[in-house]
């Protein structure tokens, strides 16, 4: 969805943003499930679990991320060198929000990675330290605060990037996934209101997303924005929930195909490298027989293939060896303990 948005769509698209929102739900679910599994073991120690969480995340995320920043600094791609300190501190979302423009574009995708890191700093402390009875209410309170943040924005005047890039705008998706992890520890049965609402909400999301391209008065634009952000949330949570329970039939067979599994394994690299690859392809247009200087199928095909190649090389030569070091930092101190299903998927590249 992100690659289509950045490589093919003309005149702007909302698919990329939806893809990021879905990823936030998935990420919030996986991280919270890992932490709750660690907390439920007999040998659980908060300090050990917290230290292991941060080390494991650093091993997975930091090396390719700072390699990209180092490359951008070295060649000063799109004049991005001046803003690198913001990106290095995982404050990209604040950089673009304060400037209210996507400059430099080559690092614009790092706003979501910054949101992730800001979430990683605080959320493990809540999950590992808060009383168990308060975890679900905390999730609901955070989601409610995110909703209040959205309802506040119409009072501020004209739209800006800040409304989408500041942390509260993404906490509903991240913590929606976290609440799913909390809920799934007790039952697999969906509440009736979710079973009844997911289809109308999906239809509403399609309508709101279509309306975003239609000129309208400011008040209606705000309502459309809020609807487009909130209506996909329950369908996304249920999609992740069904996936976590184990898909069956054709969807299962499709997702188990080796090429699909391979794309999933290198997906972090695909997201991280794709704007860099695109910028270099545009500079090399004179040597490329297909038009990559404009949005369209040519750019999508060449950009996607080149990005997958770079991400695969990075995974095999760089990320995978570092990722294997995670085995030295289990969430629970027990040499005889087998890895949990989520830890196993994390070790595979999540």
C-alpha positions in Angstrom: 0.0 0.0 0.0 2.8 2.4 0.8 4.8 1.5 -2.4 1.6 2.1 -4.5 1.1 5.4 -2.8 4.7 6.6 -3.3 5.5 5.0 -6.7 2.2 4.8 -8.7 -0.7 7.0 -7.4 -1.1 10.4 -9.0 -2.7 13.3 -7.3 -2.3 11.8 -3.8 -3.6 8.6 -2.3 -4.8 7.5 1.2 -3.7 3.9 0.8 -0.2 4.5 2.1 -1.6 6.1 5.3 -4.0 3.3 5.7 -1.2 0.8 5.4 0.7 2.6 8.1 -2.4 2.6 10.3 -2.8 -1.2 9.8 0.9 -1.7 10.7 0.4 0.3 13.9 -2.4 -2.0 15.0 -0.3 -5.0 14.2 2.8 -3.6 15.9 0.8 -2.6 19.1 -0.6 -6.2 19.2 2.7 -8.0 18.8 4.6 -5.8 21.2 1.9 -6.0 23.9 1.5 -9.8 23.5 5.3 -10.3 23.9 5.3 -8.2 27.1 2.2 -9.9 28.5 3.7 -13.4 27.8 6.9 -12.4 29.6 4.9 -11.1 32.5 2.8 -14.3 32.8 5.8 -16.6 33.3 6.9 -18.0 36.6 10.4 -16.6 36.3 9.3 -13.1 35.3 11.5 -10.2 36.4 10.5 -6.7 35.3 14.0 -5.5 35.0 15.2 -8.4 32.9 12.2 -8.2 30.6 12.5 -4.5 30.1 16.2 -4.7 29.4 15.7 -7.5 26.9 12.9 -5.7 25.2 15.0 -2.6 24.5 18.1 -4.5 23.4 16.1 -6.8 21.1 14.3 -3.8 19.5 17.6 -2.0 19.1 19.2 -5.0 17.3 16.3 -5.2 14.9 15.6 -1.5 14.2 18.8 0.6 14.7 21.4 -0.9 12.4 19.6 -0.5 9.0 18.0 2.8 10.2 21.3 4.5 11.0 22.9 2.9 8.0 20.3 4.8 5.9 20.9 8.0 7.8 24.7 7.6 7.3 24.2 7.1 3.6 22.0 10.2 3.3 24.5 12.2 5.3 27.4 11.0 3.1 25.8 12.0 -0.2 23.6 14.8 1.2 20.6 13.3 -0.7 18.0 16.0 -1.4 19.8 18.3 1.0 18.7 16.2 3.9 21.9 16.6 5.9 20.6 19.6 7.8 17.7 17.7 9.4 19.5 14.5 10.2 19.8 15.2 13.9 16.1 15.2 14.2 15.8 11.8 12.4 18.7 10.4 14.5 16.8 11.2 17.7 13.6 9.7 16.3 11.9 13.1 16.2 11.1 13.1 12.5 7.4 13.5 13.1 8.1 16.7 15.1 10.4 18.0 12.4 7.8 17.7 9.7 5.0 18.9 11.9 6.9 22.0 12.9 7.8 22.8 9.3 4.3 21.8 8.0 5.9 20.5 4.8 7.4 17.2 3.6 10.9 18.4 3.2 13.2 16.6 2.8 10.9 14.1 1.1 13.5 11.3 1.0 13.2 10.9 4.8 9.5 11.7 5.1 8.6 8.0 5.9 10.7 8.1 9.1 7.8 10.0 10.8 6.1 6.6 11.4 9.3 5.0 12.6 9.7 7.9 15.1 6.1 7.3 16.3 7.1 3.6 16.9 10.2 4.5 18.9 8.3 7.0 21.0 5.7 4.2 21.7 8.4 1.7 22.5 9.9 4.0 25.1 6.8 4.4 27.2 4.6 1.3 26.5 6.8 -1.4 28.0 6.9 0.5 31.3 3.1 0.4 31.4 2.8 -3.2 30.4 5.5 -4.5 32.8 4.9 -2.2 35.8 1.2 -1.4 35.9 -1.1 -3.5 38.1 -2.7 -6.2 35.9 -6.2 -5.0 36.6 -5.4 -1.6 35.2 -3.9 -2.6 31.9 -7.2 -2.7 30.0 -8.5 0.5 31.5 -5.2 2.2 30.6 -5.6 1.1 27.0 -9.2 2.5 26.9 -8.0 5.7 28.4 -5.3 6.2 25.8 -7.6 5.4 22.9 -10.2 7.9 24.4 -7.4 10.6 24.7 -6.5 10.0 21.0 -10.2 10.6 20.1 -10.3 13.8 22.1 -7.1 14.9 20.3 -8.9 14.5 17.0 -12.0 16.3 18.1 -9.9 19.2 19.3 -8.3 19.9 16.0 -11.3 21.5 14.3 -10.9 24.3 16.9 -7.4 25.1 15.8 -8.2 26.6 12.3 -6.6 25.4 9.1 -5.4 21.8 8.7 -1.7 21.0 9.1 0.6 18.1 9.1 0.8 18.2 12.9 -2.7 16.7 13.3 -1.5 13.4 11.7 2.1 13.4 12.8 2.1 14.2 16.5 2.0 11.0 18.7 -1.7 11.2 19.9 -2.8 10.8 16.3 -1.4 7.3 16.1 -1.9 6.1 19.7 -5.5 4.9 18.9 -4.2 2.4 16.3 -1.1 1.3 18.4 -3.1 0.9 21.6 -6.1 -0.6 19.7 -3.7 -3.4 18.8 -2.5 -3.5 22.4 -6.1 -3.8 23.7 -6.6 -6.7 21.3 -3.6 -8.5 22.9 -5.0 -7.9 26.4 -8.5 -9.1 25.3 -7.2 -12.2 23.4 -5.5 -13.5 26.6 -9.0 -14.2 28.0 -11.2 -15.1 25.1 -11.4 -15.5 21.3 -15.0 -14.4 21.1 -15.6 -10.9 19.7 -18.0 -8.6 21.5 -21.3 -8.3 19.8 -20.9 -4.6 19.0 -17.7 -5.4 17.0 -19.4 -8.3 15.2 -22.3 -6.0 14.2 -20.2 -2.9 13.4 -17.3 -4.1 11.4 -19.1 -4.2 8.1 -20.9 -0.8 8.4 -17.5 0.7 9.6 -15.8 -0.7 6.6 -18.4 0.8 4.3 -18.1 4.1 6.1 -14.3 4.0 5.7 -14.6 3.6 2.0 -17.1 6.5 1.8 -14.9 8.8 4.0 -11.8 7.9 2.0 -13.6 8.7 -1.3 -14.9 12.0 0.2 -11.3 13.1 1.1 -10.7 13.8 -2.6 -13.8 15.9 -3.0 -13.6 19.7 -2.3 -15.8 20.7 0.6 -16.3 23.3 3.3 -13.7 23.3 6.2 -16.2 21.9 8.8 -17.1 19.0 6.5 -13.4 18.4 5.7 -12.7 18.0 9.4 -15.5 15.5 9.9 -14.3 13.6 6.9 -10.8 13.5 8.2 -12.0 12.2 11.6 -14.2 9.6 10.0 -11.5 8.4 7.7 -9.1 8.0 10.6 -11.5 6.3 13.0 -13.8 4.1 10.9 -11.1 1.6 9.7 -9.8 1.0 13.3 -12.3 -1.7 14.3 -12.0 -3.6 11.0 -8.2 -3.4 11.3 -8.2 -4.7 14.8 -10.5 -7.6 13.8 -8.3 -8.4 10.8 -5.2 -8.6 13.0 -7.2 -10.7 15.5 -8.3 -13.2 12.9 -4.7 -13.4 11.6 -3.4 -14.1 15.1 -5.9 -17.0 15.5 -4.6 -18.7 12.4 -6.1 -18.2 8.9 -7.5 -21.1 7.0 -8.1 -22.1 3.5 -7.0 -20.0 0.5 -5.8 -17.0 2.6 -3.6 -19.4 4.7 -2.1 -21.0 1.6 -1.5 -17.6 -0.1 0.3 -16.2 2.9 2.4 -19.4 3.3 3.8 -19.1 -0.3 7.6 -18.7 -0.1 7.6 -15.3 -2.0 5.0 -13.9 0.3 6.9 -15.1 3.4 10.2 -13.6 2.0 8.5 -10.2 1.4 7.3 -10.3 4.9 10.8 -11.0 6.2 12.3 -8.0 4.4 9.3 -5.7 4.8 11.1 -3.4 7.3 13.9 -2.9 4.8 11.4 -2.4 2.0 9.7 0.4 4.0 13.0 1.9 5.1 14.9 1.9 1.8 12.1 2.7 -0.8 12.4 6.5 -0.8 16.2 6.3 -1.0 15.9 3.9 -3.9 13.4 6.1 -5.6 15.5 9.2 -5.3 18.5 7.4 -6.8 16.4 6.0 -9.6 15.2 9.4 -10.6 18.8 10.7 -10.7 19.7 7.7 -12.9 16.7 8.2 -15.3 19.0 8.8 -18.3 20.2 5.1 -18.0 16.8 3.6 -17.4 14.6 2.8 -20.4 11.4 3.0 -18.3 10.0 6.3 -17.1 10.7 6.5 -13.3 10.7 10.3 -13.0 6.9 10.4 -12.8 4.3 8.4 -10.8 3.0 5.5 -12.7 3.3 1.7 -13.5 6.9 2.1 -14.8 8.1 3.8 -11.6 6.2 1.2 -9.5 7.6 -1.8 -11.3 11.3 -0.6 -11.4 11.1 1.0 -7.9 9.5 -2.1 -6.3 12.0 -4.6 -7.9 15.0 -2.4 -7.0 13.7 -1.9 -3.4 13.1 -5.6 -2.9 16.7 -6.3 -4.1 18.2 -3.8 -1.8 16.1 -5.0 1.2 16.9 -8.6 0.5 20.7 -7.9 0.3 20.4 -5.9 3.5 18.6 -8.7 5.3 21.0 -11.5 4.3 24.2 -9.6 4.7 23.5 -7.2 7.5 20.2 -7.6 9.4 19.9 -11.3 9.8 23.2 -11.9 11.5 22.4 -9.1 14.0 18.9 -10.3 14.4 20.2 -13.7 15.5 21.8 -12.1 18.5 18.4 -11.7 20.1 18.7 -15.3 21.4 21.2 -14.0 24.0 18.5 -11.6 25.4 15.4 -13.7 26.4 12.5 -11.9 28.1 12.7 -14.4 31.0 15.9 -15.7 32.5 15.7 -19.5 31.9 18.1 -21.4 29.8 15.7 -24.2 29.4 12.8 -22.1 28.3 11.5 -22.5 24.7 10.8 -19.3 22.8 7.2 -18.2 22.7 5.3 -18.2 19.3 5.6 -14.4 19.2 9.3 -14.4 20.0 9.8 -17.0 17.2 8.1 -14.8 14.7 10.1 -11.8 16.0 13.3 -13.7 15.6 12.3 -14.4 12.0 12.3 -10.7 11.2 9.2 -9.0 12.7 
